[in-house]
Amino acid sequence: MTKPTGTLYLIPVPLTEEGTGAGTIPEDTRAIISRLKVIIAERARTARRWIRTICPEVDLDQVEVFELDKHHRHRIENEWFEAALAGEDIGMMSEAGSPGVADPGARVVCRARDLGLKVQSLVGPSSLLLALMASGMNGQSFAFQGYLAPRRPAVIEDLKRLEKLAKSTKQTQLFMETPYRNDALFTTALEVLEPDTWLGLAVNLTSPDGWQDTRTVKGWSKGGPTVLGKVPVVFMIGVRIG
């Protein structure tokens, strides 16, 4: 008789260490994290810190962490799944938020399914959904566009393309930026988008200084923030529902 394989659990982690932080992780998710002995993560140090925060009772010396870093994004190691193939459950964690969304975890999921493992997502925070929920934009049709081009003129082309798509289809377009380029992207958006285009910002969600707002480009130009800062930001272009 074939021994049952384990499950790969996709583990959301807090978006920030401040504010609600660990409180955004439900008890059922914590219970599963507390019994896992193998974790796949972008950085072992970050994963161990989050486990210590979420489940302080866990003996981290008993947890093996495999790194899905820049050297492994296209090379998934078979040893990562040995415990699961032997019947033990394993986990995968993102740097923040939900694994497989705006991070390289999708390749791990594909390999796990190829190996016949069950894959199960756990409940936790997603910056994209939290941003969309409070945007006032269309939540019936939306798309996450990842990261835009880092420099002009390509980023201008990206912004104009998403603006046209949002207006023609009524589909909300979500995208992100590397934190140190937030202000440059925001400034460029205000310069090149049409004055009546709706632009939403969700800044440093779940932290004490986090905030969300949706205005026209003209509205932002008249009285918006001058600096977003080097924090996580979700940008949205769309049609305001109300």
C-alpha positions in Angstrom: 0.0 0.0 0.0 1.4 3.4 -1.0 2.1 5.7 1.9 0.1 9.0 1.7 2.1 12.1 0.9 2.1 15.3 2.9 0.6 18.6 2.1 2.3 21.8 1.0 0.7 24.6 3.0 0.9 28.1 1.6 1.4 30.3 4.6 0.6 34.1 4.6 2.7 36.2 6.9 2.0 39.7 8.3 2.5 42.7 6.0 4.3 44.6 8.7 5.8 43.9 12.1 4.1 47.0 13.5 0.4 47.7 14.2 -1.9 44.6 13.8 1.1 42.6 12.5 0.9 39.1 13.9 -2.8 39.7 14.7 -3.7 39.3 11.0 -2.8 35.6 11.2 -5.8 33.5 12.3 -5.5 30.9 15.0 -6.2 28.0 12.6 -3.2 29.1 10.4 -1.0 29.5 13.5 -1.9 25.9 14.6 -0.7 24.5 11.3 2.5 26.6 11.3 3.4 25.4 14.8 3.7 21.8 13.7 5.6 22.2 10.4 9.3 21.1 10.4 10.1 22.1 6.9 9.6 25.5 5.4 10.4 26.9 1.9 11.0 30.7 2.0 12.8 33.5 0.1 15.0 34.1 3.1 15.6 31.8 6.0 16.3 34.7 8.4 13.0 36.4 7.6 11.0 33.1 7.8 12.5 32.3 11.2 11.7 35.7 12.5 8.1 35.5 11.4 7.7 32.0 12.9 9.0 33.3 16.2 6.5 36.2 16.0 3.5 34.2 15.0 4.2 31.0 17.0 6.7 31.8 19.8 6.3 28.4 21.3 8.0 26.7 18.2 11.6 25.4 18.7 13.3 26.9 15.7 16.2 24.4 16.0 13.8 21.7 14.9 12.6 23.7 11.8 14.6 23.3 8.5 14.3 26.2 6.1 15.1 26.0 2.4 15.8 29.3 0.7 13.9 30.1 -2.5 16.4 33.0 -3.2 17.5 34.6 -6.4 19.7 31.5 -7.1 16.8 29.1 -6.8 14.0 30.9 -8.5 14.5 28.8 -11.6 16.0 25.8 -9.8 13.7 23.9 -7.4 15.5 21.3 -5.4 14.0 17.8 -4.9 15.3 17.7 -1.3 12.8 20.4 -0.4 10.0 17.9 -0.9 11.5 14.7 0.6 9.6 15.1 3.9 6.3 15.7 2.1 6.9 12.6 -0.1 7.5 10.7 3.1 4.1 11.8 4.5 5.0 14.9 6.4 3.3 18.3 5.8 5.6 21.2 4.8 5.1 24.9 4.3 6.0 27.8 2.0 6.2 31.4 3.2 6.5 34.7 1.4 8.5 37.7 2.6 5.2 39.4 3.3 1.6 38.7 2.5 0.5 35.7 0.4 2.9 33.1 -1.2 2.7 32.8 -5.0 1.3 36.3 -5.4 4.0 38.9 -6.3 6.7 36.5 -5.2 8.4 33.4 -6.8 6.4 30.8 -5.0 4.4 29.6 -8.0 7.2 27.5 -9.3 7.3 25.6 -6.0 3.5 25.0 -6.2 3.9 23.6 -9.8 6.7 21.2 -8.7 4.6 20.1 -5.7 1.7 19.3 -7.9 3.9 17.4 -10.4 5.1 15.3 -7.5 1.5 14.5 -6.5 1.4 16.6 -3.4 -1.7 18.3 -2.1 -1.4 22.1 -2.0 -3.5 24.1 0.4 -3.7 27.8 0.9 -4.1 29.2 4.4 -6.0 32.3 5.4 -4.0 35.5 6.0 -3.4 39.0 4.8 -3.1 40.0 1.1 -2.1 43.6 0.4 -3.7 43.5 -3.0 -7.2 42.5 -1.8 -7.0 44.9 1.2 -6.1 47.7 -1.2 -8.9 46.9 -3.6 -11.5 46.5 -0.9 -11.0 50.1 0.3 -10.4 51.7 -3.1 -13.9 52.3 -4.2 -12.9 50.9 -7.6 -14.3 48.0 -9.5 -13.9 44.8 -7.5 -15.8 42.6 -10.0 -13.1 42.9 -12.6 -9.5 43.6 -11.7 -5.9 42.6 -12.7 -2.6 42.6 -10.9 0.1 43.8 -13.2 3.1 43.2 -11.0 5.9 45.7 -11.2 6.1 48.3 -14.0 9.2 49.2 -16.0 11.8 50.8 -13.7 12.7 53.7 -15.9 11.3 56.2 -18.4 10.1 56.1 -21.2 9.0 52.5 -20.6 7.2 53.3 -17.3 5.3 56.1 -19.1 4.2 53.7 -21.7 3.1 51.2 -19.0 1.0 53.8 -17.2 -0.7 55.1 -20.3 -1.5 51.5 -21.4 -3.0 50.6 -18.0 -5.0 53.9 -18.0 -6.4 53.1 -21.4 -7.2 49.5 -20.3 -8.9 50.6 -17.1 -11.1 53.2 -18.9 -12.1 50.9 -21.9 -12.8 47.8 -19.8 -13.8 49.3 -16.4 -11.2 46.8 -15.0 -9.2 48.0 -12.0 -5.4 47.8 -12.6 -3.2 47.1 -9.6 0.6 47.3 -9.6 3.5 47.8 -7.2 6.9 49.3 -7.1 10.2 48.7 -5.3 9.9 51.0 -2.3 12.8 53.3 -3.1 11.1 54.1 -6.5 7.6 54.8 -5.0 8.0 58.6 -5.2 9.4 58.6 -8.7 6.5 56.4 -9.9 3.9 58.5 -8.2 5.4 61.8 -9.6 5.4 60.3 -13.1 1.8 59.1 -12.8 0.6 62.6 -11.8 2.5 64.0 -14.8 1.4 61.6 -17.5 -2.1 60.4 -16.6 -5.2 62.3 -17.6 -6.6 64.7 -14.9 -9.9 62.7 -14.6 -8.2 59.3 -14.2 -8.8 57.7 -10.8 -5.6 56.7 -8.9 -5.7 54.8 -5.7 -2.9 54.3 -3.2 -2.7 51.8 -0.3 0.4 52.7 1.7 2.1 50.5 4.4 -1.1 48.6 5.1 -1.8 47.3 8.7 0.9 49.5 10.2 0.1 52.4 12.5 1.0 54.9 9.8 -0.7 53.0 7.0 -3.3 54.8 4.9 -5.5 54.4 1.8 -7.1 57.0 -0.5 -8.6 57.2 -4.0 -8.7 60.5 -5.9 -8.5 61.8 -9.5 -5.0 62.7 -10.7 -6.2 66.3 -10.6 -7.2 65.8 -7.0 -3.9 64.3 -6.0 -2.1 67.1 -7.7 -4.0 69.7 -5.7 -3.6 68.3 -2.3 -1.9 64.9 -2.1 1.1 63.7 -0.1 4.4 65.0 -1.3 6.3 61.9 -0.2 5.2 58.3 -0.1 8.5 57.0 1.4 10.3 53.7 1.2 7.4 51.5 2.3 5.1 49.0 0.6 2.6 50.7 -1.7 -0.2 49.2 -3.9 -1.1 51.5 -6.8 -4.4 51.3 -8.6 -5.8 52.8 -11.7 -9.5 52.4 -12.4 -13.0 53.7 -12.5 -14.6 54.9 -9.3 -17.9 53.1 -8.6 -19.5 55.7 -6.4 
